[in-house]
Structures are given as C-alpha cells and as structure tokens.
Amino acid sequence: MAPRTAPDAPRRPFGAVLTAMVTPMTPDGAIDLEAAAHLARHLVDEGNDGLVLNGTTGEAPTTHAQEKADLVAAVVDAVGDRAHVVAGAGSNDTDHAVRMAEQAAAAGADGLLVVTPYYSRPTQEGLYRHMVAVADATDLPVMVYDIPGRAGLRIAPATYERLAEHESFVASKDATGDVAGALKLIAATGWAWYSGDDALLLPFLSVGAGGIVGVSTHVVAREFAEAVRAFDAGDHAAALAIVRRVVPVVDALNGAGAQAVMAKAAVEALGLAGNRHLRLPNVQATDAEAAAVRAAIERAGVFDRTARQNDTALSQHEPAPEVAR
C-alpha cells in the first residue's frame, strides 16, 4: 500500500504523539516542579511531540490556579521548542476556564485543551458559548476535548461545525469511541484529530486522524510513534504488530478507568518519580496494583530497553583508556 500523499496527509498542529502528563507531587501533596521537569524531558526524549498538562490525568480538578501556571512554566522551560505544551483550561465554570486559559498563555503554553463543561450538562448553545469564550481569551490554538463518559454530554456535529468557523479551534481530542463519527467530523471541520483512547489509535488513524493524546504514552511513546510512522508509510501490518506489543501496558494503565492512579504507578516504576501520591478523591495505587503495572511494563520490554539505553549512555561517558608510552 502506498504511503499517504500530501492532499490526504493528516493535520498535526501539536505533533502526532502527546502524553496527558501526570502532575508529580511530593509525599505531602505539594506539586513537585523539579520532578515534573524531569518527567517532561524524559517523555520528549522517548518520542512525544507534545505534552498535555493540567488535564484529567494531571489531576486538574484538585490543583489550584498558581500551581497550574507554575507547572506550565516549569515544563515549557524544561522542553523548550522540542515539544508542544498544551495546557488544560477545563471547568464547568466558564469564567474559571477563561482565567485558566489566560494564565496558561502567560506561562508560555503553545495551545489549550478545552473540555466539555462537565456535571452541569449545558445545552449545545451553552457548550458552544463556553468554548468560544475560552478561545477568545487568548491567541492560542485550541484543541477541544470530547469525552461524554466523564462530562455527561457529547459535542453535537452541528456544534462542531459552528466551532470550526472560529479560527482558534484547530483540533479535537476524541474520547467518544465513535470512529465512524470521527470520519465525518474530520471532513466537516477540517481539524486535526487525536484519539483520546489509547487502544483506538489505529482505527482513528484509518479515518484520517493524526495521532493520539495518550496515557500509556508515559511508558510506550516510542512504540506509538513508530506505529504512526509505519501507518503513514502504508505499512499497516507493521503498525498493528507494534501496537499489539504494547497492549499489556495500555490495559494496565487504562483498564480500570483510573488513569491518573495507574500512570503515577508507572512513572514510579520507571524511576521517574519517587512516589505515586495523588490528591483526594484519587488514592494511590495499592502495592498489588503497582506490581501489576510493573509486570505489564516488563512484558512490553520497556525495562530492558531502558537498561540498554543506560548502558549506552554510561559507555559514552567512560574515560578513554590510557595509552602506554
């Protein structure tokens, strides 16, 4: 099969592989900005084109305004122009979401993630006005986040088409699971499309999506990036084989629906954070749950890869042997 050609190439304003990043914390619950910067650099080194901060996996409902802004600034400083930094500006209070957008822009974010207002379940008109108000607050490009399972409301096709008339809206993180719907909406909006479900990357790519905003990408971003490249090149069998290898990690981090909890267990297992603390109402993974996450990472071969990388790094920094004179 021939590779994708320019006319039907997917749009990727924020890259192809993005991680909805956890927010590292100290054991007493403070935001650990040093650990966040370290994690961000690692994720980019591993193949992420972008990082999404202050989203659900980042525990946005329990972090405060200054903490969110400080996190964005620390990550932007850590990764520079190596990756797109997209900041969550999600709330069921429009004024609050507007303030988050303004603070994210001031902190250096490259884009905004704006989720459907949750719990209050506004009409489609209210949803539309909410998103436009947030978009109008800054000059940043916006990715809308359609996740009816958490928000209790889905963005209607007609609302997508209205939003597409606004120049700031450029992408969707689609966590509806509706691949057939995405096929139509990509054509109707002209936006970039990102799978919001790790397990559905390939089905979404098949209808014109450009990539993923993932959770298991904390661990296997390299594999997801390889799968996207293989798919783009027309080697769909190779892309499928790559994704099959990481199914244990996808299931371990997403299967129970507690992505923030399991992602923090994974980050701890990889040695990228010293603990797996979360703020209530989330509670950290039990030792048994953390062990299951570690086992999945091991089955995917990530620990072996990391060990090889560490060995290579050490060998590159070993002093040259002395030459006998």
NORMO-V740144 format. One record per residue. BURIAL is + if it has 24 or more other ideal C-beta (glycine too) atoms within 12 Angstrom, else -. D_FIRST is the distance of its C-alpha to the first C-alpha in Angstrom with 1 decimal. Layout:
# NORMO-V740144
burial:BURIAL d_first:D_FIRST
burial:BURIAL d_first:D_FIRST
This chain:
# NORMO-V740144
burial:- d_first:0.0
burial:- d_first:3.8
burial:- d_first:6.6
burial:+ d_first:9.2
burial:- d_first:11.7
burial:- d_first:15.4
burial:- d_first:16.4
burial:- d_first:14.5
burial:- d_first:14.7
burial:+ d_first:16.8
burial:+ d_first:20.5
burial:+ d_first:22.1
burial:+ d_first:25.7
burial:+ d_first:26.7
burial:+ d_first:23.8
burial:+ d_first:21.1
burial:+ d_first:23.1
burial:+ d_first:26.7
burial:+ d_first:29.4
burial:+ d_first:32.1
burial:+ d_first:34.7
burial:+ d_first:37.8
burial:+ d_first:41.1
burial:+ d_first:43.0
burial:+ d_first:46.7
burial:- d_first:49.7
burial:- d_first:51.5
burial:- d_first:53.9
burial:- d_first:51.2
burial:- d_first:51.1
burial:+ d_first:47.8
burial:+ d_first:47.0
burial:+ d_first:45.7
burial:- d_first:45.6
burial:+ d_first:43.5
burial:+ d_first:41.2
burial:+ d_first:40.8
burial:+ d_first:40.1
burial:+ d_first:37.5
burial:+ d_first:35.8
burial:+ d_first:35.6
burial:+ d_first:34.1
burial:+ d_first:31.4
burial:+ d_first:30.3
burial:- d_first:30.5
burial:+ d_first:28.2
burial:+ d_first:25.4
burial:+ d_first:26.5
burial:+ d_first:26.1
burial:+ d_first:28.8
burial:+ d_first:31.6
burial:+ d_first:33.1
burial:+ d_first:36.8
burial:+ d_first:39.5
burial:+ d_first:37.3
burial:+ d_first:37.8
burial:+ d_first:36.8
burial:+ d_first:39.0
burial:+ d_first:41.9
burial:+ d_first:42.5
burial:+ d_first:45.0
burial:- d_first:47.3
burial:+ d_first:47.1
burial:- d_first:49.3
burial:+ d_first:49.0
burial:- d_first:50.1
burial:+ d_first:48.1
burial:+ d_first:44.9
burial:+ d_first:45.6
burial:+ d_first:46.6
burial:+ d_first:43.4
burial:+ d_first:41.3
burial:+ d_first:43.4
burial:+ d_first:43.2
burial:+ d_first:39.4
burial:+ d_first:39.0
burial:- d_first:41.5
burial:+ d_first:39.7
burial:+ d_first:36.1
burial:- d_first:37.0
burial:- d_first:34.1
burial:+ d_first:31.7
burial:+ d_first:30.6
burial:+ d_first:31.0
burial:+ d_first:34.0
burial:+ d_first:33.9
burial:+ d_first:37.2
burial:+ d_first:37.9
burial:+ d_first:40.4
burial:+ d_first:40.6
burial:+ d_first:43.8
burial:+ d_first:45.4
burial:- d_first:48.0
burial:+ d_first:46.7
burial:- d_first:49.3
burial:+ d_first:48.4
burial:+ d_first:44.7
burial:+ d_first:45.7
burial:+ d_first:47.7
burial:+ d_first:44.9
burial:+ d_first:42.7
burial:+ d_first:45.4
burial:+ d_first:46.1
burial:+ d_first:42.4
burial:+ d_first:42.2
burial:- d_first:45.5
burial:+ d_first:44.2
burial:+ d_first:41.2
burial:+ d_first:38.3
burial:+ d_first:35.2
burial:+ d_first:34.5
burial:+ d_first:35.8
burial:+ d_first:34.6
burial:+ d_first:36.6
burial:+ d_first:36.6
burial:+ d_first:38.0
burial:+ d_first:41.7
burial:+ d_first:42.3
burial:- d_first:45.3
burial:- d_first:46.9
burial:- d_first:44.2
burial:+ d_first:45.0
burial:- d_first:44.2
burial:- d_first:41.1
burial:- d_first:43.4
burial:- d_first:44.7
burial:+ d_first:41.2
burial:+ d_first:40.3
burial:- d_first:43.5
burial:+ d_first:43.1
burial:+ d_first:39.7
burial:+ d_first:40.8
burial:+ d_first:44.0
burial:+ d_first:42.1
burial:+ d_first:39.7
burial:+ d_first:42.7
burial:+ d_first:44.4
burial:+ d_first:42.4
burial:- d_first:40.0
burial:+ d_first:37.2
burial:+ d_first:33.8
burial:+ d_first:33.6
burial:+ d_first:31.1
burial:+ d_first:32.4
burial:+ d_first:32.3
burial:+ d_first:32.0
burial:+ d_first:33.2
burial:- d_first:35.4
burial:- d_first:36.0
burial:+ d_first:38.1
burial:+ d_first:39.2
burial:- d_first:40.2
burial:+ d_first:38.7
burial:+ d_first:35.3
burial:+ d_first:34.5
burial:- d_first:34.4
burial:+ d_first:31.8
burial:- d_first:34.7
burial:+ d_first:35.7
burial:+ d_first:32.2
burial:- d_first:32.4
burial:- d_first:35.9
burial:+ d_first:35.0
burial:+ d_first:32.1
burial:- d_first:34.9
burial:+ d_first:36.2
burial:- d_first:34.8
burial:+ d_first:35.1
burial:+ d_first:32.6
burial:+ d_first:29.1
burial:+ d_first:27.3
burial:+ d_first:27.6
burial:+ d_first:27.7
burial:+ d_first:26.9
burial:+ d_first:28.6
burial:+ d_first:29.0
burial:- d_first:26.4
burial:+ d_first:25.5
burial:+ d_first:21.7
burial:- d_first:22.2
burial:+ d_first:24.9
burial:+ d_first:22.9
burial:- d_first:20.4
burial:- d_first:23.4
burial:+ d_first:25.2
burial:+ d_first:22.5
burial:- d_first:22.6
burial:+ d_first:26.4
burial:+ d_first:27.2
burial:- d_first:24.7
burial:+ d_first:25.1
burial:+ d_first:23.1
burial:+ d_first:22.5
burial:+ d_first:23.1
burial:+ d_first:23.1
burial:+ d_first:26.7
burial:+ d_first:26.0
burial:+ d_first:24.6
burial:+ d_first:23.3
burial:+ d_first:21.3
burial:+ d_first:19.1
burial:+ d_first:15.8
burial:+ d_first:16.8
burial:+ d_first:18.0
burial:+ d_first:15.0
burial:+ d_first:13.1
burial:+ d_first:15.7
burial:+ d_first:15.8
burial:+ d_first:18.1
burial:+ d_first:18.3
burial:+ d_first:19.8
burial:+ d_first:22.7
burial:+ d_first:26.5
burial:+ d_first:27.2
burial:+ d_first:30.1
burial:+ d_first:28.6
burial:+ d_first:27.3
burial:+ d_first:30.9
burial:+ d_first:29.9
burial:+ d_first:26.1
burial:+ d_first:25.0
burial:+ d_first:23.6
burial:+ d_first:21.3
burial:+ d_first:20.2
burial:+ d_first:19.5
burial:+ d_first:17.4
burial:+ d_first:15.4
burial:+ d_first:15.0
burial:+ d_first:13.9
burial:+ d_first:11.3
burial:+ d_first:10.0
burial:+ d_first:10.3
burial:- d_first:8.3
burial:- d_first:5.2
burial:- d_first:7.0
burial:+ d_first:8.4
burial:- d_first:10.4
burial:- d_first:12.1
burial:+ d_first:12.9
burial:- d_first:14.4
burial:- d_first:16.3
burial:+ d_first:17.8
burial:+ d_first:18.9
burial:- d_first:20.5
burial:+ d_first:22.5
burial:+ d_first:24.2
burial:+ d_first:25.1
burial:+ d_first:28.7
burial:+ d_first:29.1
burial:+ d_first:27.6
burial:+ d_first:30.0
burial:+ d_first:33.0
burial:+ d_first:32.9
burial:+ d_first:32.0
burial:- d_first:33.1
burial:- d_first:36.7
burial:- d_first:36.1
burial:+ d_first:38.2
burial:+ d_first:35.6
burial:+ d_first:38.2
burial:+ d_first:40.2
burial:+ d_first:37.5
burial:+ d_first:35.9
burial:+ d_first:39.3
burial:+ d_first:39.7
burial:+ d_first:36.5
burial:+ d_first:37.5
burial:+ d_first:40.9
burial:+ d_first:39.3
burial:+ d_first:37.4
burial:- d_first:40.7
burial:+ d_first:39.7
burial:+ d_first:42.6
burial:- d_first:46.0
burial:+ d_first:46.1
burial:+ d_first:44.2
burial:+ d_first:46.8
burial:+ d_first:46.0
burial:+ d_first:48.3
burial:- d_first:49.6
burial:- d_first:48.6
burial:+ d_first:45.8
burial:- d_first:47.1
burial:+ d_first:45.5
burial:+ d_first:43.8
burial:- d_first:46.2
burial:- d_first:46.3
burial:- d_first:44.6
burial:+ d_first:41.8
burial:+ d_first:41.4
burial:- d_first:41.3
burial:+ d_first:38.5
burial:+ d_first:36.4
burial:+ d_first:37.2
burial:- d_first:36.2
burial:+ d_first:32.8
burial:+ d_first:32.3
burial:- d_first:33.5
burial:- d_first:31.1
burial:+ d_first:28.2
burial:- d_first:29.5
burial:+ d_first:30.3
burial:- d_first:33.9
burial:- d_first:33.0
burial:+ d_first:30.7
burial:+ d_first:33.4
burial:- d_first:36.0
burial:- d_first:33.9
burial:- d_first:33.6
burial:- d_first:37.4
burial:- d_first:38.2
burial:- d_first:36.3
burial:- d_first:38.0
burial:- d_first:41.4
burial:- d_first:40.9
burial:- d_first:40.2
burial:- d_first:43.4
burial:- d_first:45.6
burial:- d_first:48.4
burial:- d_first:48.3
burial:- d_first:50.7
burial:- d_first:54.0
burial:- d_first:54.7
burial:- d_first:58.0
burial:- d_first:60.4
